[in-house]
């Protein structure tokens, strides 16, 4: 592919210290994700999937190697710069939704835009448009405890799109949903990909992984295949 990658890992490693011992969670991982790709990361428990997700999402720092996100080398950024880059460049979709219970649907979708300094009127306009896009216009004033699991995940998808990010990171996005609702959310992700969104999804579900264009398989902290 000719376009510069959205994600470029070059021999990225992560070592943790536990009880005086060093534990290698990720070892010299190298892979690239280009604009418009839909990539799944799969592997058994303890394989390094979560470590990769945290590094990709700027929620953790590598101990070695280089990570470029949308052209920016992130390893040496300070905390404020990392937070700013994360907020404007990455949209997160979590298994447990991670919605603010005190905010209604519109308020939850507005949160990333608030951090980005988008004026209130523009935040509300964009949030309501995204809520309509995910089919929840009739629920815009409801709080999370008034929504079903599928509706909460739709809110999370709308929130992930709020700042028009270069990358969407989805962590087991259907893990807490029944099969019918999971299929509906999977179809929404398929549609986002069809519209050109770049998506990386961590999943243990082979059926969901098969819907993506490429699967990166990890085991024991190493990438086995799918890196390119």
N, C-alpha and C positions, 0 to 999 in steps of 0.2 A: 504494500500500500504506500502511496506517495505522501499522504498527509502525515504531519508530525503526530506522534502518539499523544493521547490524552494522559496515559499512564506509562511510565518507563521505569521499571525496576532493573537495576544493574548490580548484580551480586549483593543483594540486600540480605543482611543477617540481623537476627535479634537474639541476644543472650540475656537471660535473667539470672539473678543471684538469689538462691533460696537456701537459707540455713548454711551459708558459707560455701555452697556448691553452685557451680555455674551450669545452667540448663540452656541448651541451645533449642530455641523454639522455631527458628527459621534459619536455614543455612544457604547462603549465596544464591538467593532466588533471583532469577532474571526473566522478565517477560514484559511484553508491551501490549497495550490496548489502544486501538486507533479509533478516531471519531466514527460513531455510528455502530460500533461493535456491541454485541450482546454476549457476554462471557460469564460462564459459571465457574465457581471454584468449588471443587468437591474433594472429599477425603474422609477417612474415619475420624472418630473422636480423638483429639490429641494430635492430629496430623499437622497442625499449623494453620488451619483455615482462619480461626479467630485472630491469630497473630497477624496474618496477612490483612484481614479486614481492618484491624485497628491501625496498622501502618498505612494502608491505603487511605483511610479516613482521617489521617493526621491526629488520631487519638493516642498514638504512641510514637516513639522515635526509634529508628533503626540504630543498631550499634555498629554496623558496618555497611558499606555499599552506598549507592546513590539512588535516590528516588526523585524523579521529575514529574510534577503534576501540571499538565497543561503548559509545559515549558519552563516551569519554575522549580529549581532545586530546593527541596524542602528540608533537607536534613539539618542545615545550620540556621534555619529561621528561628527567631525568638518566639515566645509563647503568643504574643499579640499578633505577630505577623502570621503565624500558623492559624490562629483562630480566624483572622480576616480571610485568609486564603480558603480555609475550610468552608466558611459561611458563603462565600461567593462562588465557589467552584464545585461543591459537593452537595448533593441532596441525599439524605439518608431515609431508608425505609427499614424499620426494625420489626422483628417478630412480635414484640410486645407493644408495638404502636408508639409508645413514649409520647402520648399526648398530655397536655396540661389540663388537669381535671377542672380547674377553676375558669378555664376559657371555653367559649363556645367554638363551633366549627370555624367560623371566620377568624376569630382570635388566634386559634392554633395555626392556621395557614399563614397568618400575618407574621408569626414570630421571626422566621429567618429574615424577612424584609425589614423588620424593626431593628434587628442587629446590624443590618446593612445600611441603615439610615434613610430608608425610603420614606418619603412624607406620608402622613397618615391617610390622606384621601387616596393617594395612589396605591398604598398598601391594600386598602379595603377594596378598591376597584379590581386590582389584580387577584386578590383572594377570592372575591365572589365569582370572577370569571373562571378560575381554576376549580372552584367548587361545582360550578355548572358543568365543567368539562368532565369531572368524575361522577356526575349524576347525583349530586347531593344538594342541589339548589333548595329543595324543600326541607332540608335539615340544617340550613346555615346557622340558625340560632340555637341549636341544641348543644348540650355539653356531652363529653365522652360517655358519661354513665347512662345517657339516654340513647346511645347508639349500639348497634350490633357490632360484632367483631369485624365483619366485612366492611361495614360503614366506617369504622375507625381506621381500617387500613386504607380505605379510599381517601380519608382525610390526610393520612400520612403521605400518600402519593401526591396529593395536591400540595402539601407542605414541601415535599421534596423538590417540586418544580418551581417553587415560589421565586427563587432568584435566578431562574433559567440557567441551572448549573451545567458545567462541562461534563460532569460525571454523576451518575446515580449509583449509590451503593445500597444494595438490598441484602439484608441479613435474614435468611430463612423467612421470606415475606409471607409465606402461606402456612407457616408452622403451627399457628394457633387457630387455624380455620378449618371448618368442615369441608368435605370434598367439593361440594357444589360451589361454595364461596371461594375456595382455593382456586377453582377453575376460572371463576370470574376475575379474580385478581391476577392470575397468570395471563389471562387474555388482555387485561389492561397493560401489563408489562410488554406483552407482544406488540400491542398497538403503539406504545411509546417507542419501542425499537423501530417499528415500521416507519415512524415519523422522524427517525434520525437520531434518537437519543442514544447516548453511550451508557451502557449499563453493565455493572459487575455484580453478580449475585452469588452469595455463599449459600449453598444448600446441601442437604444430605439426600434429597429426593431425586432419584435418577430420572423420573418422568419430567420433572421440572427442568433439570439440567439438560435434558434432550431437546428442550424448546429453544435453547440458546444456540448461537452460531459456533461456539467453541467452548470446550471444557478444559480448565486447568486442573490437573489432578495432583494432589499433594499427599505425602506420607512421610512421617518422621521428620517433618520440618523441611522437606525437599520437594521441589517440583519434579514430578515423574514425566508428565507430558502435557502438551497443550500450550506451551509457553509462546509459541509463535504460529 
